Structures are given as structure tokens and as C-alpha cells.
């Protein structure tokens, strides 16, 4: 269904429930909204509406205030208390202040006064959808800022002509049109988020949200509320109801990175979501249906975590339907030069600095290095070169030195480079991990091995 230019791009994708005891009003609403939205259901009373909410998720609920048995405001307040996250529009013939205050407290976000024209209703729905989309996009953007910056330059493309990366592109293209859950594996910095975005772009959900979540970046005691959402008063500090990331990704793709870091208790709840496609926000009595594509990623060996009891075996088997491995940069013959040129071109524009020429010695050095931080480390090296105005000669005694000497092992190069970065940062391992594009755990492990 094409977007209606008069009422915004989201109406055609919306799922709407209308509740009114008058058949004539329901018929008018169905004729007005039906041709313009993706899904439209009707209920003649609040009991029927409650049953529909138990089975389906709606973006907008439009309800009459005066109905037999229970008025719309009271019903809305009850629904908010047991788990209701849809946007609500109240239809009323009485525009008194007390009704308005009660409706706002119950969670209505807009009013339409009877009698009204179709355009008034459509404008109210469009406003609600715009507000909902803006709130969700702001939340997703906050998570984008916490995630890696690789995708900002690479966007939805896996760059490179090597066979290793071509095989990955082919696998992504084959699985993208299917609803199959995908598990992306590979070392830190190999481009798992870029692959996930590519999968989303190639799928039939490309126009819907892509929500990236780094499970390792969210404190364990907050991960459940971040993913599932919560009701007002569900716990100390929950001053308002809040949608979780599952609902932000509704109809789109949810990318859970570092899935091995998910606490065991949350793993159990995630397994239920994968099996039932329903979520229960914290403090809610109602389960909410979700329709989304799951993509998972890890740089850990989940089989070993299962053996150690740190990851649920049933969850592992559930997410390991289609596994795609992202190769380390050192195994992508020829791609290093192409990526270095891309990063140099894009970052020079971004930073407003002239590109740094990569001569024969520098290119030989790039090809000889082991790249423990993979694509992310290469990007960081190019950015550092732009800031310095030259390719760094003291790359840990690294690539340039290797190109000149030709005798040092790659393990020696890696050791010298990591230790040099640590020294330049005053021993700050967290900062060094960020600059190198590897995890803090990797640095700790290597320093222990080196007695450094």
C-alpha cells in the first residue's frame, strides 16, 4: 500500500483498532481508515476490544468515551495498568476539562470532538504515528551512538572482492528473503553489524526499523527492561511506562550483538520470545505479539559457553539455524587495500583533512600486518594517519618496520604494536582497546601472556 502524501508515510504501515458501540460510527471509521492503513479491526465494546488486544498489537487505538457498561477513559486506564503500549485517541462529544484531564492521565494522546470530518480523524492518526515514530527513532539513535562506528562508513555494504567476503555476501543474499534467524560469528571488528544491516537491506523488511543492541553494553540488571519494556511502577524509579526494544523493532529487524553476554535469566525469556513471538513487559499481565526478524552476533565460541554452563543449550540450538562466519581481515586477500582507500576517502571528507598518500612501503606494511583488531583497527589506523598527516612510522614498530626489515614475526609485530599503543595512552587499557578495535579482555589476556 502506497504512502498517502497528505497524511504522512506511516499511515499505510499502521495497524489500527477502532472501538465504538454505534454501528454507524464504526462503519464511518472503517470506510475512512480501511483503504489507507495496513490493518484495521473493529470492536463494538470494551470486552471485545480487550480480547483483540490479547491477540494482536496495534499502533493506534481509537475509542469512544461514552459506551454501555464501561466508558473509554476507565477502560483505557485499566489497559495501561496491565500492559498496553499503543497510542490512544479518544472520541468524545463532551469537551469538558475534567474529561480531558482524566483522559490524559489514562494515557490518551489526542482527542477528536464529535461530530468530526474524516480529515480531522486522519490528521489526528497521522500526528500520533509521527510522534510514535519519532520517539522510537530517538531511542534507536541512542543505541546507534553506543554501537561501533564501522557501519557509519560502510553502511549496508560488505566491501571487498576476496573469495572469503564474496561467500559471505552470497550467503546473506540467499537467506535475506527468508524469515530464518541468523547467527553471525567472527572476531571483534570483522563487520558483523555491517553484515546484519546488509541482511536487513536485502530483506522484505528493508523499509522497517533496524534496531542494533550491544548486549555487553547494557548493565545486566537493566537488560530485561531495555529489551522488553516496563509498566509504570513496575520497579523503583519506573515513573512512566516505557516500550522496550522489541517493540521499537516491530515489523523490522532486531540485531542482538554479543549475545553471549546476555544474563542466563534473560536468555530464558528470549527463548520464549523466539518460540512464541510474544513479549511480556516487566510488570505487565498481558503478553504483546511481536513480528520481527532476529539477527544475532557473537565473537565468542558459544559451544564452549554452553559446555561451561554460561549459555543455555536450548537457546543456542534455537538461534543457530543459519550461521554465517565473518572472516578475519588477514584472510581477506586484497581487501585491505580496498578498505584502506575507502576509509581514507570517507574519513578525509568527514574530518575535513587532505588524504594521506599510501606509498608502496605503507601498502606492503598493511598487507604484512596480522590485524588483530580487523576492519575496525584498519579504520582507526587510517584516521590516525589523517590526524598526523602521514602514515605512522611508529606503528608499534609495526607494518612499516616489517616492510623494511622483513624478518620479524607477525606475533612480534602484534606485541610491539599493542604495547606501543598502551604506552602512548599511559597504560589505559580501556582506551587502548577502543583505539585498537579489540576488547579489553583481549588486551588483558595478551598482557598477562607477555608479563607486561
N, C-alpha and C positions, 0 to 999 in steps of 0.2 A: 504493500500500500504506500503510495507516494505521500511525501510530507505536504501538508496544507500550508502554503506560504502565508496565509492570513493569520493562522493560529499556531505558528511555530513548528519546528521539526519533530517534536517529541509526541505529538498527539497521535500520529499514525502508529507509534510503537506502544501506546499506552493500553493498560488493562484496567477497565473501569467497572464498578458496581453501582447501580442506582437502586435506592430503597424508597418506596412511596406506596401508600395503601390505595391511592387513586389510580385506577387503570388508565384513565385518560392522560394523567401526568406521566405515567411510566411509558405509555405509547409515544408521547411527545419527546421524551428524553431518548428513547430508543431510536426514533427516526432522526433526531438531531445528531446523536453521537455515533450511532451504529456505522454509517458509511465512512466515518473519519478515524476511528480507533481500531486497534488490533483485536481487542476482545471486549465484549460488553455483556454483562449479566444483569438480571433484574431480580428484585425481591419485593414481595408485597407486604412484608412485615419484618420486624427485627429478629424473630426466631429463624425465619428462612435465611435472612442475611447472615446470622451467626453461623449457620451450617455451611453457607458458601465460603465464609472466611476460613473455616476449618479446613476446607478442601483446596482453596486457591489463594494466590497472592494477588492483590490489586494495587495499582499505583494510586488510584483516586477512588474514594467512595463518596457518592453524592446522596445525601439523605434528607428526607423531610423531617421537620421538627415535631409537628403535631400528627401523631398516629395513634390508633387504638392500642390500648394496653400499656405501651411504654413510649415516651417521647424520645426524639432523636438525640437530644443532649444527654439524657440519662443513659441511654444505650451506649452512646459513644464513650462516656466516662467509664462505663463497665468494661468495654472492649479494650480501652487503653490500659486498664489495670491488669488484664490477663494476657496482653501481648497483641498489640495492634499498631502497626507502624505505617499504615497507609495515610496518605493525605486526605483530609475530610473537608467537604464543602457542605454547608448547611443551607437548606432551602427553608424559608420562613416567610409568613405573611405579616409577622409582627416584629417590627424593628426596634423594640424597646431595649434600653440599656442593660437591664437585668439579664435578658436572654442572651445578649451579645457577650456579657461577662461570663455567664455560665458556659456558653459555647466555647469561648477561648480557653477557659480552664479545662474543659473536657478534651481539648485538642483540635478543635476545628480551626482551619487556617483561612477560610473565606466564607462569605455569605452571598446568597443571591435572594433578592426580595421578590416574592410573588406579587403580582404576575410579572414575568420577565420574558424577554425575547431570546431567541436561540443564540444570537451573537453574544449576549451578556453571559450566558452559561458557558459558551465555548471560550470566551476570554478568561473567565474565572478558572476553568480547567487548564488553559494554557499557562496562566500565571503560576498555578500550583505545580505543574510539571516543570516549568523553568526553575522555580525555587528548589524543588527536589533535586533536579539535575545539578544545579549549582552547588548545593550542599555536598552531594556525593562527589562531584569533581574536585572540590576543595579538599575533601578527606583523602581522595586518591592521590592528589598532588603532594600532600604532606608525606605520604608513603613513598612517592617517587623521589622526593628530596632525600629521604633516608637511604634509598637504594643506591646501587652503583651508578656511575655516570657513563658507562660504556654505551648504553642504548641511546644516549643523547646524540652521540656522533654516528653510531652505526644504524640507529633507528631499527627498521624491521628487516635488515638485510644481513646475511652472513657473508662477509666479503672474503674472496679468495678463490683461486682456481685449482687448488690442490685436490687430489682424489679424496683425501680424508674429509674435507669440508663439503665437497660435492656429494658424497654419500650421505652426509647429514642433511643437506638441502633436499635430496631426493626422498629420504625417509620422512621429513617434515611434510613435504608436498603430498605424499601418499596418505598420511594419517590425518592431515588437517581437515578434510571434508567430513570425517567421521566423528562421532561423539566420544570416541575412545579416550580414556585417561592416559596421559603421557608422563613418563618419568625421565627427566633429563639428568644425566650423570656427567661428571668430569671435574677436573681440578678447579680450584678457585681462579677466576679470571679468564676462563675459556670461552665465555659468551653464552652462558645458559639462559640469562634473561633475554638476550638478543634472539636466541632460538625460540624462546617462548613467545615473544612478540611476533616473530615471523610466523609461527604456528597460528596465532590469533588472526593475523592479517590474511592468511590464506584460507581461513575457515569461513563458514556462513555467519559467524558472529562478529565479523570484522568491524561492523558499524556500531557494535555494542561495547560496553566498558571492558577495558583490560586493567585488572587490579593486581599489582605486584605487592607481595608481602614477604619480607625477610623475617622468618620465624626466629632467627637468632637475635634480631634487633629489638624484639619486644620482651619485656620482663615476663618471666613465667607466670607470675600471679596476675598479669593483665591480658595474657594472650587469649583467654576464653572470651572475655568481654569485647576485645577488639574484633575477634572473628565473628562471634555470634550476636553481639549487641546486648543491651540490657534494658530493663524497665526502670522507671523512676522508683527510687527507694530499694532497689534490689540489693544494695550493699552500702556501707558507709561512704558518703561522697557522691552517690548516684543521684544528683539533684534533678536530673531530667532523663527521660527515655532516650536511647541512642541506637540507631541502626548499626549493625555490625558489617564487616567487610563482605560477608557472604551476600548480604542484600545489596551492597554497593556494586557487586559484580553481577547482579541479577541479569540473566539473558546473555551475559558475556563470558569472559574467561577470568578465573581466579588462579593466579600464579603463586604458589607457596614455595618459596626458595628456602634452602637449608631446612628441609622437612625433618631431617634427623635430629634437630634441636627442639622439636615440639615435645612438651612435657607428656609423660605417659597418660595422665588423666585426660588431657586434651586429645591425644591420639585416639582414645576410646570414643570420644564424642565425634571426632572427624570420621571415624569408621562408620558410625551410624548415619552421618550425613551422606556419605558415599553410597551407602546401601539404600537408604530411604528417600534421599533427596529432599529432606525436611530438616529445618533447624529449630532449636528451642532457645531463644534468647535467655540470658540469665534473669531469673525471677519470673519468667513467663509460664503460664499454664497452657498456652497454645503453641503448637508447632507450626512453622511457616514453610510452605513449599518453596523450593528454590530450583531454578532452571539455569544451570551454568556449566561451563567446561572447566575441568580441573587439570592443571598442569603443575607437576611437582619437580623440584630440582634438589640435588644434593651433591656435595663434594666428598661425602663420607661413604664408606662401604657399609651399606645398610644391612647386608647379610651378617657382617660381623657384629653390628649393633644388636641385631636380633638374637644372635648367639649369646651375647653378653647380657641380654635382658633389658636393654635400653630402648628397644624399639619393638613394637608389637608385631608378631609374625603375621597375624591375620591382616593387619593394615598394610604390611609390606607386600603381601600377595595381592591385595586389592589394588594398590597403586602401581604395581609392577606389571601392568598389562602390556604396554608398549614402551620399551626402554630405548632411549637414543643417547649414545655416548658422544660428548663433545671432546674432540682430540686436543691434547696439549699443543701449544703453538710450535714447539720444536719438531712436532711430527707433521706439520703442515708445510710441505716443501714449496718454497716460493712465495707463500702468503705473507711472510714477514715484511718483504719489501713493499708489497702492495698495501698492506695495512699501515706501514710507516709513512708511505706517501700520502695516504688518505688522512691519517692523523695530522701530519704536517700541514696539509692544505686546510683542513677544517679548523684546527686549533689556532693556526696563524690568523685566520679570519676572526675567530672568536676572541682571541686575545689582542687583536689589532697589532700584531708584530710581523715583521717580514719572515718568510720561510727560511729555514736554515738548510743550506745545501748539504746533502748526504753524499760525500765523495766515495770513491772506491774502497778506501780503508774502513770508513764507517759502515758501508754496506756489508763488507766482509765480516766486520765485527758483529753486526746484527745477526748474520747467518750463523756465526760460530757460537753464539751465546746460547745457554740452555733455557733461558726464560722461565724460571720457577714461578713467576707471577703471571705468566702467559700474556694474553692480549692486554690486560689491564696494566701490566708492568711496562709493556711497549708503549702504550699511550702515555703513561707517566714520564717515561724517558723522553719522548718527543716533546712533551710540554716543558720539561726541564731544559731541553735544548733550546727551545724558543725563548725561555726566560733568560738563559745565559747568553744567547746569541750565537751559540756554536754547539757542536756535538761534544758532550763532556769527555775530556781525555781521561779523567779520573773515575771512569765508570767502574768503581770498585777494583781498579786495576784490571778492568773487565774487557769488554769486547774489542776496543781499540788496541789495548795492550796485547790481547791474544792474537789479533790480526798481525801485529808487528812481531811478536815473539814466536807464536805458533807452537809453543811447547807445553803450555800449561793445560792441565785437565779442566774440563768443564766444572767439575766439583770444586776445584780450587778457585775458579772464576766466581762461582756462586758464593763461596765462603767469603772471598775478599770483597765482593760487591755488598753483600748483606752487612758485613762488619763495618765497611766504609760508610754506608748509609746510617747505621746506628751511631757511629762516631760523629757524623756530621749533625745528628739530631740530639747529641748529648746523652745517648743511651736510651732515649724514649722509644720503647718497643712498640707501643700503640701507634705512634706517629710513623715509625719505620714501616710497620705493616701496611698502613694506608698508602704510603709513598710507593712501596714495592708492589702493592696489589696482592698481597698474600695475607693469611690470617695471623693473628697474634700467637696462636698455638703453634703454627709452623716455625715462627721465629724462636719461640721458647724451646721447642724441641731441637732445633738446629744449634742454638747457642749452648744447650746442655751437652750435645754431642761434641761440640768444639771446645768445651770448657771455657767458653767466652763469657 
